[in-house]
Amino acid sequence: MTETAPLPRAGRQAAPHRPATPHRPTAARRALRALAILACVPYVSLKVAWVAGSEIGIPAGSTLLEHPRMMAIANSVTVVADVLVVVLALLLTQAWGRRFPAWLLALPMWAATGLLTPIMTGYPTQLAVAAFSGDEKAAAPSEPFLDPWVFGVVYSGFILQGLALGTLFVLYARDRWGHLWRGRLGDLPGRTTGPWVRAAALAGSVTALASAVPHLLWAAGAITGLSARRIADRDADFYVLEAQWLGFLAVAVLSTLLLVLRRPARLRARLRVRTTLAVAWTTSAAVGCWGAYMSLVAVLPETDPTKRVPDLVQLSYAGDMITGFLLAACVAVFLRRRSAEA
């Protein structure tokens, strides 16, 4: 005969099965999530008001009032993009976010990194230059575009979004994929990259060099390829942004080459994988995403010939975009192969 388990005695109940406690974000992560979401409110509020027909923050004579239909479409798209920040903040702090496909998370996070990083570095630099130089035009365009307070409200919100969302992503990535970037570059096996990845990195270096030449000329004061309108409007902001472009291009190329090449061996032996990977991720995103954004703006229809973007400027934006995408592809393959090896 088979034995049967004794029934529980009267007055005593069997302990019910309790599922494992789901992942609960810490107080710090909840605070960062709230900050990221609240930082979207000013920008989204302005955009919704403009879509509804309000002209708050838009001075008379602004170019934004010349194409109301296009402005409504563009504002609607940017509202959706900022709503994505809210979704990412939730994804990075919820249990279901741990099961989200890696590539489906990495793509919008890479884009958010690329769009927010230049603002987080450029806008404070412009304000600092304005404070030390006394240039009242710094950090705002010279012609009527938006009221000065709009830039302060919107860019401050972007900086808070970048800080909060970036910190959440670093914590999330450390918990989920931290094992992929342990150690130093010199300890990585050669198969982590491969010849095609190295070729893509070298191709990105060539396009970066071609794109850097006009940025270097403009940062040095040259007017080659610039429109008459742009030449007249150059101020401290112009030189800050051109110098920033050069910095992002140089660091993106250097960090990606260190990540995928085996030389210089002595330097690679000292550099940590996580540091080089983080820098390559951030700078390739900044170059690629802002290059793509500026390329899109440059090809928008414009009836005023003086406002059209010259060919050389368009080519420099296209070069930035191609460079960023090529280097980002190298970073993506690196991560995928490291994941396969783990």
C-alpha positions in Angstrom: 0.0 0.0 0.0 1.1 3.5 -0.7 1.3 6.0 2.1 -0.8 9.1 2.0 0.2 12.4 3.5 -1.6 13.0 6.8 -4.3 15.6 6.8 -3.6 18.7 8.8 -5.1 18.7 12.2 -8.1 20.6 13.1 -7.4 24.2 13.9 -4.1 24.2 11.9 -3.9 25.1 8.3 -1.2 24.2 5.9 1.0 27.2 5.1 -0.1 28.6 1.7 2.5 28.8 -1.1 3.9 32.3 -1.4 5.4 33.4 -4.7 8.7 35.0 -4.7 8.7 38.6 -3.9 8.8 40.6 -7.1 11.6 43.0 -7.8 10.8 46.3 -6.1 12.9 49.4 -6.9 14.7 51.1 -4.1 13.7 54.5 -2.8 16.5 56.1 -4.7 15.4 54.5 -8.0 11.8 55.5 -7.3 13.0 59.1 -6.7 15.0 59.1 -10.0 11.9 57.7 -11.8 9.7 60.5 -10.4 12.3 63.1 -11.3 12.6 61.8 -14.9 8.8 61.9 -15.3 8.3 65.3 -13.7 11.1 66.8 -15.8 9.0 66.0 -18.9 6.1 68.1 -17.7 7.3 71.6 -18.8 8.3 70.5 -22.3 5.2 68.4 -22.9 3.0 71.2 -21.6 4.5 73.7 -24.0 4.3 71.4 -26.9 0.6 70.5 -26.2 -0.2 74.2 -25.9 1.5 75.0 -29.2 -0.4 72.1 -31.0 -3.6 73.5 -29.6 -2.8 76.9 -31.2 -1.3 78.8 -28.3 1.6 81.1 -29.0 3.0 81.2 -25.4 6.7 81.7 -25.4 6.8 82.4 -29.2 7.5 86.1 -30.0 6.0 88.0 -32.9 7.9 87.5 -36.1 9.2 84.1 -35.1 9.9 81.6 -37.9 7.9 79.1 -36.0 4.7 81.0 -36.9 5.4 80.8 -40.7 4.5 77.1 -41.1 1.7 76.3 -38.5 0.9 72.9 -40.0 4.4 71.7 -40.0 4.9 73.1 -36.5 1.9 71.1 -35.3 3.2 67.9 -36.8 6.7 68.4 -35.4 5.4 69.3 -32.0 3.2 66.2 -31.9 6.2 64.0 -32.8 8.3 65.5 -30.1 5.5 65.0 -27.5 5.5 61.3 -28.4 9.3 61.2 -28.0 9.1 62.7 -24.6 6.3 60.3 -23.6 8.9 57.6 -24.5 11.1 59.0 -21.7 8.3 58.2 -19.2 7.9 54.7 -20.6 11.7 54.1 -20.3 11.7 55.4 -16.7 9.0 52.9 -15.9 10.7 50.1 -17.8 14.0 50.6 -15.9 12.3 50.4 -12.5 9.7 47.7 -12.9 9.9 43.9 -12.6 8.6 43.4 -16.2 11.4 45.6 -17.4 13.9 42.9 -16.5 12.3 40.6 -19.1 12.2 43.2 -21.9 14.2 42.3 -25.0 17.7 43.8 -24.8 17.7 45.2 -28.4 14.3 46.8 -28.0 15.5 48.7 -24.9 19.0 49.5 -26.2 17.8 51.3 -29.3 15.6 54.0 -27.6 18.1 54.4 -24.8 20.9 54.9 -27.3 18.8 57.5 -29.1 17.9 59.2 -25.8 21.5 59.3 -24.8 22.5 60.8 -28.1 19.8 63.5 -28.1 20.2 64.5 -24.5 24.0 64.4 -24.0 24.9 67.4 -26.3 22.3 69.5 -24.5 23.6 68.4 -21.1 27.1 69.5 -22.0 26.5 72.3 -24.5 23.8 74.4 -22.7 25.7 74.8 -19.4 28.9 75.6 -21.4 27.0 78.3 -23.4 25.7 79.8 -20.1 29.2 79.8 -18.7 30.6 81.5 -21.8 27.8 84.1 -21.6 28.5 84.7 -18.0 32.2 85.3 -18.5 32.0 87.1 -21.8 28.9 89.2 -21.1 27.5 88.1 -24.5 23.8 88.4 -24.0 23.1 86.4 -27.2 24.8 83.3 -25.9 22.5 80.3 -25.3 19.7 81.8 -27.4 19.3 82.7 -31.2 19.7 86.3 -32.3 16.6 86.4 -34.4 13.1 86.0 -33.1 12.5 82.3 -32.4 11.5 81.6 -28.8 11.4 83.8 -25.7 14.5 83.4 -23.6 12.7 81.8 -20.7 11.6 78.9 -22.9 15.2 77.8 -23.4 15.9 77.9 -19.6 12.8 75.9 -18.8 13.1 73.3 -21.6 16.8 72.7 -21.5 16.8 72.5 -17.7 14.1 69.8 -18.0 16.2 68.0 -20.6 19.2 68.0 -18.3 17.2 66.6 -15.4 15.8 64.0 -17.8 19.3 63.0 -18.9 20.7 62.8 -15.4 17.7 60.8 -14.0 17.2 58.5 -17.0 20.9 58.0 -17.4 21.4 57.0 -13.8 18.5 54.6 -13.9 19.9 53.0 -17.1 23.3 52.6 -15.6 21.8 50.9 -12.5 19.6 48.7 -14.6 22.4 47.7 -17.0 24.7 46.9 -14.1 22.1 44.6 -12.6 21.3 42.8 -15.8 24.5 42.9 -17.9 27.2 43.9 -15.5 29.1 40.7 -16.2 29.7 41.8 -19.9 32.0 44.6 -19.1 34.1 43.3 -16.3 37.9 43.4 -16.5 40.2 45.3 -18.7 40.5 45.7 -22.5 43.7 43.8 -22.6 42.0 40.7 -21.2 39.5 40.5 -24.0 39.8 37.6 -26.5 40.3 38.5 -30.1 37.1 36.9 -31.3 35.1 39.5 -29.3 35.3 41.8 -32.4 36.6 40.3 -35.6 37.8 41.7 -38.9 34.4 43.1 -40.1 33.9 45.0 -36.9 37.4 46.4 -37.1 36.8 47.4 -40.7 33.6 49.2 -39.7 35.4 51.1 -37.0 38.1 52.2 -39.4 35.5 53.3 -41.9 33.8 55.3 -39.1 37.2 56.9 -38.4 37.5 58.0 -42.0 34.0 59.5 -42.2 34.7 61.2 -38.8 37.9 62.7 -40.2 36.0 64.0 -43.3 33.2 65.4 -41.1 35.6 67.0 -38.6 37.4 69.1 -41.2 34.6 71.6 -41.8 33.8 71.7 -38.0 37.4 72.5 -37.3 37.4 75.2 -39.9 34.3 76.8 -38.6 35.5 76.6 -35.0 38.7 78.3 -36.1 36.7 81.2 -37.6 36.6 80.2 -41.3 33.4 80.9 -43.3 33.9 78.2 -45.9 30.5 76.7 -46.9 28.4 78.9 -44.5 25.5 81.0 -45.7 25.6 84.7 -45.5 22.9 84.6 -42.8 24.9 82.1 -40.7 28.1 84.1 -41.1 26.3 87.2 -39.7 24.7 85.3 -36.9 27.9 83.7 -35.5 28.4 84.3 -31.8 29.9 82.5 -28.8 27.2 79.8 -29.1 28.3 78.9 -32.6 31.9 78.3 -31.6 30.9 76.4 -28.4 28.8 74.0 -30.5 31.4 73.5 -33.2 34.1 72.7 -30.6 31.6 70.3 -29.0 31.1 68.5 -32.3 34.9 68.1 -32.7 35.2 66.7 -29.2 32.4 64.2 -29.6 33.8 63.0 -32.9 37.3 62.6 -31.6 36.3 60.8 -28.4 33.8 58.5 -30.2 36.5 57.4 -32.7 39.2 56.9 -30.1 37.0 55.0 -27.6 35.6 52.7 -30.3 39.0 51.9 -31.8 40.3 51.1 -28.3 37.3 48.8 -27.8 37.7 46.8 -31.1 41.4 46.9 -31.9 44.2 45.1 -30.2 46.5 48.1 -30.2 48.0 49.8 -28.3 48.4 46.8 -26.0 50.0 48.7 -23.1 47.1 51.3 -23.0 44.5 48.6 -23.4 46.0 46.7 -20.5 45.2 49.6 -18.2 41.8 50.7 -19.4 38.6 49.1 -18.0 36.1 47.7 -20.3 33.1 49.4 -18.6 34.7 52.9 -18.9 35.6 52.6 -22.5 32.3 51.0 -23.4 30.3 53.8 -21.6 32.3 56.5 -23.4 31.9 54.8 -26.8 28.2 54.3 -26.3 27.6 58.0 -25.2 29.8 59.7 -27.8 28.7 57.6 -30.8 25.1 58.2 -29.8 25.7 62.0 -29.6 27.4 62.1 -33.0 24.9 59.8 -34.8 21.7 61.1 -33.3 22.4 64.8 -33.6 23.8 64.3 -37.0 20.6 62.5 -38.0 18.4 65.2 -36.4 20.3 68.1 -38.0 20.2 66.3 -41.4 16.5 66.0 -41.1 16.1 69.7 -40.2 18.4 70.6 -43.1 16.2 68.9 -45.8 12.9 70.4 -44.6 11.3 72.6 -47.3 12.2 76.3 -47.0 10.9 79.0 -49.3 13.4 81.6 -48.1 16.7 81.1 -50.0 18.6 82.8 -47.2 17.5 80.2 -44.7 18.4 77.1 -46.7 21.2 75.0 -45.3 24.3 75.0 -47.6 25.5 71.8 -49.2 28.8 71.6 -47.2 26.9 72.0 -43.9 24.5 69.2 -45.0 27.4 67.0 -45.9 29.0 67.6 -42.5 25.7 66.6 -40.8 25.5 63.5 -43.0 29.1 62.6 -42.1 28.3 62.9 -38.4 25.3 60.7 -38.8 27.2 58.0 -40.7 30.1 58.1 -38.3 27.9 57.7 -35.3 25.9 54.8 -36.8 29.0 52.9 -37.9 30.7 53.3 -34.5 27.4 52.3 -32.7 27.2 49.2 -34.8 30.7 48.3 -33.6 29.6 48.7 -30.0 26.5 46.7 -30.6 28.4 43.8 -32.1 30.9 43.9 -29.2 28.1 43.6 -26.7 26.4 40.8 -28.6 29.6 38.7 -28.7 30.4 39.4 -25.1 26.9 38.2 -24.2 27.5 35.0 -26.3 30.8 34.3 -24.5 29.3 34.8 -21.1 
